[in-house]
Amino acid sequence: MIRELKTYPLLKGFRGSVASDVAALEDGLLRVSAMVEDIPQIAELDCNRFVIHESGANILDARIRVTAIAPRPLVGARR
């Protein structure tokens, strides 16, 4: 999906600029996605300014809203 972005040529180096670490962007997005999957209390997540460098990437600011959820019943528990 990243390669389908209209701005993808900017990541690969455009008009003499240095190429960005697209693999670090992919890894970061997958890690954020895994975190949201693993922690069901996350109701909203806003990562503002995902900066991709020549080597590596950083999320400069993040806002996470969490909510209380009902615990799942234990498997095999008697009532």
C-alpha positions as CSV (number, residue, x, y, z in Angstrom):
1,M,0.0,0.0,0.0
2,I,2.9,2.4,0.7
3,R,4.1,2.0,-2.8
4,E,0.7,3.0,-4.2
5,L,0.8,6.4,-2.5
6,K,1.1,9.4,-4.8
7,T,3.9,10.7,-2.5
8,Y,5.9,7.4,-2.7
9,P,8.5,8.9,-5.2
10,L,9.4,11.4,-2.4
11,L,10.3,8.5,-0.1
12,K,12.6,6.9,-2.7
13,G,14.5,10.1,-3.3
14,F,13.2,12.8,-5.6
15,R,15.3,15.3,-7.5
16,G,18.5,14.6,-5.7
17,S,17.0,14.2,-2.2
18,V,18.1,11.3,0.0
19,A,16.0,8.1,-0.1
20,S,14.0,7.4,3.1
21,D,14.0,4.1,5.0
22,V,10.8,2.7,3.7
23,A,11.4,-0.6,5.5
24,A,11.4,1.3,8.8
25,L,8.1,2.9,7.9
26,E,6.6,-0.5,7.1
27,D,8.0,-2.0,10.4
28,G,6.6,0.9,12.4
29,L,3.2,0.7,10.9
30,L,3.1,-3.1,11.5
31,R,4.2,-2.6,15.1
32,V,1.5,0.0,15.8
33,S,-1.0,-2.3,14.2
34,A,0.1,-5.2,16.4
35,M,-0.1,-3.1,19.5
36,V,-3.7,-2.1,18.7
37,E,-4.6,-5.8,18.1
38,D,-2.9,-6.9,21.4
39,I,-4.4,-4.2,23.6
40,P,-8.2,-4.2,23.2
41,Q,-8.5,-1.2,25.6
42,I,-7.1,1.1,22.9
43,A,-10.2,2.9,21.5
44,E,-8.4,5.6,19.4
45,L,-4.8,6.1,18.3
46,D,-3.4,9.1,16.6
47,C,0.2,9.1,15.5
48,N,1.0,12.6,14.4
49,R,4.1,13.1,12.4
50,F,5.6,9.7,11.5
51,V,9.0,10.9,10.4
52,I,11.1,8.7,8.1
53,H,14.8,9.2,8.1
54,E,17.5,8.0,5.8
55,S,18.0,5.3,8.4
56,G,15.1,4.6,10.7
57,A,11.9,6.3,11.6
58,N,10.2,8.1,14.6
59,I,6.7,8.9,15.7
60,L,7.1,12.4,17.1
61,D,3.7,12.6,18.9
62,A,1.0,10.1,19.7
63,R,-2.3,10.3,21.4
64,I,-4.0,7.2,22.7
65,R,-7.5,7.0,24.2
66,V,-8.2,3.9,26.2
67,T,-11.5,2.5,27.5
68,A,-12.5,0.0,30.0
69,I,-13.6,-3.3,28.6
70,A,-15.4,-6.2,30.2
71,P,-13.0,-9.1,30.9
72,R,-13.4,-12.1,28.7
73,P,-14.8,-15.2,30.5
74,L,-12.2,-17.8,31.4
75,V,-12.2,-20.8,29.2
76,G,-13.5,-23.8,31.1
77,A,-14.5,-21.8,34.1
78,R,-17.6,-23.0,36.0
79,R,-20.4,-20.6,36.9
